[in-house]
Amino acid sequence: MTNLRLHKDGVLLTVQVRAGARRRAIERMEDGRWKIFVTEAPEKGKANAAVIALLSQRLRLAKSCVQLISGRTTSRKQLLVKEMSAVEIRRCLP
């Protein structure tokens, strides 16, 4: 499964999110996807905001360069990463 796809505005990144976790982390799963752990609860968009903050921090981008495209209420999310190539994203994430 490919979790990075080109988009006209950047790169689409598919991730699995675990909200309400005990830690904040990004890990690579066996199938090649990334799993993002955030401590915030999945209520009122808090976990989604935490995912964007953690991912933008790890990629060294402004939060405005990471946008949630789909999966607002599910654990599987698609994020649009602007101003970075797929190769650069792979280098920055575990």
Helices and strands as residue ranges (DSSP letters): E 4-7, E 10-18, E 25-28, E 34-37, H 46-59, G 63-65, E 66-70, E 76-81, H 86-92
